[in-house]
Every structure is written in structure tokens, then in C-alpha cells.
Amino acid sequence: MYPNILRHPGPTPIPKKVQLAMNQDMISHRSEEFVQLYRETTERVKPLFGTNQDILLLPSGGTAALEAAAVNTVSPGEEVVVITIGAFGDYFVSICEKYGFHIHKLQKQWGEACSAEELAEFLKPLTNIKAVFATYNETSTGVLNPVDELAKVVHTQTDALFIVDGVSCIGGAPAEMDQWGIDILVTGSQKAMMLPPGLALVSVSDRAWKVIEENKTPSYYLNLLSYREWAEKGMTPNTPAVSLIMGLSAVCDLIEEEGGFSQTVARHELMKNMVREAMKALKISLLAAEEYASPTITAIRTPEGLNLGEFLAHLKKQYHLDFAGGLGPLQGEIFRFGHMGYCFPSDILQAVSLLEAGLQDFSYSFERGAGVLAAQKVFLQSVSR
Ligand SMILES: Cc1ncc(COP(=O)(O)O)c(C=O)c1O
């Protein structure tokens, strides 16, 4: 009866308008209606990537898009750099290992970002790098890598492509793919894009297309050249996720209704600040430093003296508030508060209030209402501007 308050890093809540759009009668993916839907929608998504390049739509999860970016550009034995700052950087490592690339791994401690200086130093002795892979928003730690600065370093010091996983932030964080020099940017539907899982979005720079055209590694379903070829006709090589593309069109409407993508980005920034200030007021530590804190997900350290598993289970059972736990080495150490996509300042006030109720139930020592008040203060400052 009570709705689940899903404050996860994805899948995330789906707006009613998007649900209804996905509920339309099915159309053929080889019809004129589809061509129009495809052309209009992929055009409207471009500002979310900050690109004039085509947006290719794969009927897949984010992992397939990461794999497509890797397999289309690099051949076995070629050298790559993978920057990993958490669980999803490690995904890129695993993919590159599977395909037999020669990997130079730039490993950062979980909770930290990779700075431009660190990458510059790491690249110095490397002379034959084909691609540098990085995660924009590390979902396991709530850390945003400075991909704009990293791109500059890659292109100053190497001829490598710069390939970026934007799965958990595109649609909620600023992205200027063309201006920053990102060669391939990918995302998935189920996070800041306000859609169910099952659609991946990929954009490719001219420089990356040249590399892809010459790449010899075989791929079939994930072959980006065939996606490009079919995109010219306003279609996809195989049957696409038609309903999700209908939903994506409604997502574009909603972003327009909000006043354009810059407003959507500003809302995510505001929600990040509300959550962070609330936790500070509750004397609960945050994992990520201010400078690199994610606008879509906040990693929060386990409040002192609490059993995190029991606490999260209680929040869900008693208050229907659903947070995600930590991954890998951070399991039991942090929980993750998702604030992306169809999430608003009022949702943050609700979640912080219920979180406080749970803390009270677990006899955690804190000033009641302090978190809500702090979040509300950040919100009201933004309203009065
Ligand atoms: C940053 C990042 N990359 C990749 C993935 C994998 O995406 P999917 O689970 O859709 O395959 C995720 C999923 O959480 C993610 O957060």
C-alpha cells in the first residue's frame, strides 16, 4: 500500500508522463513513425551530452555500452590506461582484461577522484597508449572525476582516445563532450535519465570514428559502425527498445518544461548541497570531499555505533525509505543516497526527515530536526535567489 521511496543510484523513479509515453501502442521499428521518433529524440538528447555528434541508441544496459566503447576502438595487445576510483572503474578494467588489452591501471583509493596532475604523471613514461578510460561519476563512492581536466591531459600528452563512462550522471551533471574533448561518452537509461533499464546512449567524436573505422577487432551486436550506418536512415541495426525511446522523448519534454537542461543540472546541484548540509548537521560523515562530490549520489558513512544492515532494513520496513548500501570494501561502511533523475528538493526533505526518524529509533545521539532544517535552509536560499 505504501509507495517505496526509492533513493537508489539506479534504477530510479519513473515520472508518470514517461510511464504513459511508454504505454503507447507499439510501432514497427522500420516505419516512418519510428524514423521520426528516432530522429527527433536523438537530436533533443544532444544537450545532455554537450555534443553535436549523433547519439546512438543500443537496446542494452550500461555495461554493453562500456564494452562497445572498448571493443570498437582497441585491439588485443594494444596499450590502454584505465583510471579506476571505485567499483565501476573496475568494470572497465575487467572489460579490457577480457579483450586482452595491455592495461596500465591508475588505481585511486575509493572515495577519491583522479586529479589532472596524477594522470599527467602516470602518462609520462607511456608512449603507445591507444585509449584512456575513466568513469565520470563513480557510483560506488559518489565521486565525480574532473573529466574536463583529464581530457586536456590525455590530448596534450598522448594521441589516445579519451573514453568516459557517464552512466550514473548524464542527465543530472553538466557534460560538454565536444568542448572538453571526450571521444566516447556513454550512459544508461535507468539513472538520471528517468527511464527503466534497457537503453544505452553512446556518442562518438570524429577522432574516435577514424579509429573505429580502422579497428580490426570483430564485434557484431555491439558494432558501432553498424549503429552509425543505420542511424543515417533514422533507425537501428536490430530491433530497438521502442517503448524506451518513446519514454526518452517524454523525458526530453520534461527537461524542456523544467526550463532546459541547465535548470535540471542546477536542481541536481541543489539536492546534493541539501543532502550534504543535512548530514553535516546530523554529525554524520560524508565519504567524498566537497570538491569532487557527485550531484547525483551521496555516499554517507555509517552513523557511529549503528549496525548499517539493520538500520537500512529498518528504514525500508518502517518508513519505506530505500537507500543503497556500500559496495566492495565499503560494504557496511557507507550507504548511498541517490538524488538523480525524477527527484526534487521536496523528496530530499522527506528522505532526511525519515532518516532522522530511523536514527531516533536506533537511539543515535543527534539534535532532532537539525538535518531537515539544514536541508531546508539550502533549499530556501535557492528559492529566494
Ligand atoms: C558508473 C556505472 N557504470 C556502469 C554501470 C553498469 O550499468 P548496467 O548495470 O546498466 O549494465 C553502472 C551501473 O550501476 C554504473 O553506475
The ligand as a Tripos MOL2 file, in Angstrom:
@<TRIPOS>MOLECULE
LIG
   16    16     1     0     0
SMALL
NO_CHARGES

@<TRIPOS>ATOM
      1 C1         29.0330    4.2500  -13.4180 C.3       1 LIG1
      2 C2         28.4000    2.9960  -13.8850 C.ar      1 LIG1
      3 N1         28.8810    2.3800  -14.9670 N.ar      1 LIG1
      4 C3         28.3220    1.2580  -15.4530 C.ar      1 LIG1
      5 C4         27.2520    0.6650  -14.8360 C.ar      1 LIG1
      6 C5         26.6670   -0.5900  -15.3950 C.3       1 LIG1
      7 O1         25.4340   -0.3280  -15.9640 O.3       1 LIG1
      8 P1         24.3510   -1.5130  -16.1600 P.3       1 LIG1
      9 O2         24.1060   -2.0810  -14.8000 O.co2     1 LIG1
     10 O3         23.1740   -0.8040  -16.7470 O.co2     1 LIG1
     11 O4         24.9280   -2.5030  -17.0840 O.co2     1 LIG1
     12 C6         26.7080    1.2650  -13.7030 C.ar      1 LIG1
     13 C7         25.5560    0.6530  -13.0050 C.2       1 LIG1
     14 O5         25.2640    0.9580  -11.8800 O.2       1 LIG1
     15 C8         27.2920    2.4570  -13.2130 C.ar      1 LIG1
     16 O6         26.8040    3.0720  -12.1280 O.3       1 LIG1
@<TRIPOS>BOND
     1     1     2 1
     2     2     3 ar
     3     2    15 ar
     4     3     4 ar
     5     4     5 ar
     6     5     6 1
     7     5    12 ar
     8     6     7 1
     9     7     8 1
    10     8     9 2
    11     8    10 1
    12     8    11 1
    13    12    13 1
    14    12    15 ar
    15    13    14 2
    16    15    16 1
@<TRIPOS>SUBSTRUCTURE
     1 LIG1         1 GROUP 0 **** ****
